[in-house]
Each structure stands twice: as C-alpha cells, then as structure tokens.
Amino acid sequence: MRFPRAFCLFLVLFVLLLTACEETPLPPLKINKGEDFPAFNVKDIQGEPIAYQHQPGKVSIINIWATWCGPCRYELPSLQRLQEKLGHEKFSVIGLSVDSDDHLVREFLIDRKISYPNYLDTDMTIVNDTLGIRIYPSTYLVSSDGVVQDVIEGWREWDDPALLLTIRQLNKK
C-alpha cells in the first residue's frame, strides 16, 4: 500500500514535533543561592590577568554575557543605568564576557557606553567549571557579605524600580 507524499511528509513532521517537545532538564548550577560567591582568575578587557574577589561591604551584580548573545546585548545598557543609579560606594556591577576576542568586547563596550568593570573568561573555564552557567545572560546577585542571594537566568531591565528596590535591600543583609 502506498501513501500519498503529503501524508508521509505530514507524518515525518508530526514525529519530529513530538520529539522536539520533550524537555531536557538543565544541569544544576555549580554555585547556588545561599553559597559564597567564589574568587577566580580572569583577564581584564586589555587581556591582563586579574584575580576577582568579592569586595566585603559591597553588593555585587555579576553579569555573565557575550557579544553574540542578543538578550545580553539588550540588557547591558540597563546594567549601566543600574550602576549609575546605585552609585559605586556600596554597589558594584561587574560583567564577565565569554567572548574570545578582547578587541571585540572593548569596542562593543565603548560603542554602548558601558563603563562598569568587565572581565574576560575567554576559555569559559569560570562559567563552565566554577559557576556552571546554563543560559546567557546569567546574573548573580551577591549580598555585601559575599553570599549569593539569587541567580537570574535570562535578561532583565535592571533599572526597573521593583528590581532596583530588591537590589538595594541586599545591602541591608
């Protein structure tokens, strides 16, 4: 018995759709809420080695991003506005790019007028082996005592008033 070509095509597409709907669970993060945020060695955007360590007494917003990530590109200006609204005395926004080209990152940051500190994890060792990042962008909210208060996966409007209030309250913990 021969089936019409349109029916066979429909059947193949139906089977593909069914298998595509299965959700594969994401692997667990390696640093979670309630844990100390780790120190690590990275490069600054000039390619110089630097040891990052949480600054006691400051709330840190650590954003993992890449120039090739559309949502990352979208949210970076709101992180800049967030840093401007919070000031530098008790809050620090920090970017960690996974791009391999430091020149591209520098040009991108200059073009977008992003002035908060950014570092490079060109071989993705920190994001994969230390943090276990699953989605770009991902952002760690770290309280003034160095403890991760939240891990936010996906982009946000960081200068949204409700989110701004949440971040300011982290300084009181």
Summary of the structure (lengths in Angstrom):
residues: 173
radius of gyration: 20.1
end to end distance: 72.2
largest distance: 77.3
contacts: 486
relative contact order: 0.20
helix: 35%
strand: 23%
